[in-house]
């Protein structure tokens, strides 16, 4: 439910880009937003209780049942997934900026969950977000209300969940987004679950673009989790400083923009749709395209109090610049394997290696040539070029010796 609230409010913010903000414009923008959401949602959306001044607006966004034709028959059915969901909004604005808040004030009529919990969420305005947007630098900030409360048989604590970034609807490649979370902790209070918990601290997720030239861009993602600590039923674990950093490099700008426009017009369109598949294929064969997992690492992993140490992986994937590659992929995606280049380096602790070795598919590791560095880490240097696979400098699978 909170996810729906964030999406709706975020769309509200983004619709105000690149124009002077006034009461008339907010009203027309809301019409556009409602039309877009209704097209993809299972409900109609209406505005109620609207109040307008020169510097502010308050209104409720209400989801109502929508009658939809079934593709498989001539009968009609009512989609009631969100029927009754209400989000109350308050926006203040100047010509160049706005700030506001959105709060869940009514659950869908058929929402699951105990009434006492739902009533508490509404009464305490638990599902509230605040936001601001500036037309001069196109920067936005979104924050969720901190929670430190007990709901039925569980205690929920959240602190400093925020989203910030840059949104200029006329310049896709200037956009960036950053999500941060200081702490989330869930503690069951049922006697049967005594001692169990989930604790997450200091999460950072970011994405941005980097233009290489007029025709190529890089898309960058970075995820960092400082702490994941849990004890659930008979399982317990502790993960420190997990990081996943990846770059999609040398993407063709024109095809990427076309693909983005398709999903902007229809966010739920299937990947298998022919026009989507065609653009994805063209992106895949962009000259000098690469995918780089620059850092997939963890400082420390413990499971059931057993320490598995540290690990780090870096991988770069690319395709040979073959003018026939597009046609080959259209005939059979597997034909691209011969044009695939891979450079990878894997460093894992001996304890982590032993754990993998004892896993259901761990026997394969015994077949691979193994190296160790000066710290006792297990190392794999992997290279795949022109169909030739090298692991730690040795060809794999090894050639059979001639007798």
PyMOL commands that set and color helices and strands:
alter all, ss='L'
color gray80, all
select helices_A, chain A and resi 2-14+23-40+115-123+172-174+191-193+253-265+274-284+325-331+333-339+350-357+362-367
alter helices_A, ss='H'
color red, helices_A
select strands_A, chain A and resi 43-52+56-69+76-79+86-93+97-106+128-134+139-144+147-151+154-166+176-188+197-211+216-232+235-252+290-303+306-319+340-348+371-372+378-385+388-391+394-395
alter strands_A, ss='S'
color yellow, strands_A
deselect
rebuild
show_as cartoon
